[in-house]
Amino acid sequence: MKSIALCLTSWLVIFSVVLAHEPNLDTKSGQEHSTYYLVTRPDFRKCAYPNCGGFYVKRLNRKQTLCMDGTLSEDCYVAELDVSLLGLPDLQSQDFAANFSTGAGLVAGNFAALDDLKFPSVAKLVAAEAWTGAVGSAGKGSSWKVSNNGIVCITTPCLSIDGQLLNSKKTKVFAGVDLDSTTAEKDLAAKGYEALNKGSIIVTGKFGKVKGPAGKAQIIVATEWYTQLSPIPAVEGSCKVDSDCDETHWCRQLEGGEDSACTPFMQAGDQCEGFTLPWFFERCSPGLICKQSD
């Protein structure tokens, strides 16, 4: 009996040590500062917005998600996605929000109460990062942020890819990433590899094995992958408001009045403003003085 008790005590000590070193993100205290989320489903409940009509999100790689009210659930309701911190033009923000709501994107961020004080218990998701998917649907498998670690080998397999499991402290080194096995178009795969060489991408998939003169190693075979969204101001493209353009352009109405386009500011000494049709109107660059048109 004494030996059994000793073994049980030793096992409990070992188990406690393992728990101390394994991040437990399925508890209230274990949620990371900025968490990666994916939309699981739209909200079709029949009640007034914002209590209904938003969507549900879940933490990637985790069975449960910590909601704003402190409860743990498979997924949590949010009324809207707030991308104001990302500095995106309006059109880009709208496009990403639409894609994200259908499961075609990822967000790193946190829950916060809606700005409307009438609904203090209704959550929104405030994005610190936005990632767009190549396939356009949630992939199968675990999700990793991967990057090229710069290692160059003279043989294969070469452990040149560093991986960080999302919403976890777990890291792993891979011999490569396979983006060609998805249903995405080949030119998108080429852009994915280019993004991986320049920085990081997020890959959802399963492990595969490769072997060569240097032995055996694991790769990630993607079912979906994501590239990080950054502001892409329109230069001479379509726009709705001035913020859709970069700092050197403004949004001017086109002839007919139905569309608008980003138009360069006039510079010092140029003719601008004055009385003219909207699609011929020129605006002086902020802080400069132009000659007023006759």
Sequence and secondary structure as in RCSB ss.txt:
>XXXX:A:sequence
MKSIALCLTSWLVIFSVVLAHEPNLDTKSGQEHSTYYLVTRPDFRKCAYPNCGGFYVKRLNRKQTLCMDGTLSED
CYVAELDVSLLGLPDLQSQDFAANFSTGAGLVAGNFAALDDLKFPSVAKLVAAEAWTGAVGSAGKGSSWKVSNNG
IVCITTPCLSIDGQLLNSKKTKVFAGVDLDSTTAEKDLAAKGYEALNKGSIIVTGKFGKVKGPAGKAQIIVATEW
YTQLSPIPAVEGSCKVDSDCDETHWCRQLEGGEDSACTPFMQAGDQCEGFTLPWFFERCSPGLICKQSD
>XXXX:A:secstr
 HHHHHHHHHHHHHHHHHHHHS  TTSGGG  SSEEEEEEEE   SS TTTSSSEEEEETT S EE TTS EESS
EEES EE GGGT  HHHHHHHHHHHHTTSEEEEEEEEE S TT TT EEEEEEEEEEESSSS  SSEEEEEEE  
   SSSS   EEEEETTSS EEEES EE TTSSS HHHHHHHHHHHHHSEEEEEEEEEEEEETTEEEEEEEEEEE
EEE     BSSSB SSGGGB TTEEEEE TTSS EEEEE B TTSEE SS  GGG   B TT   EE  
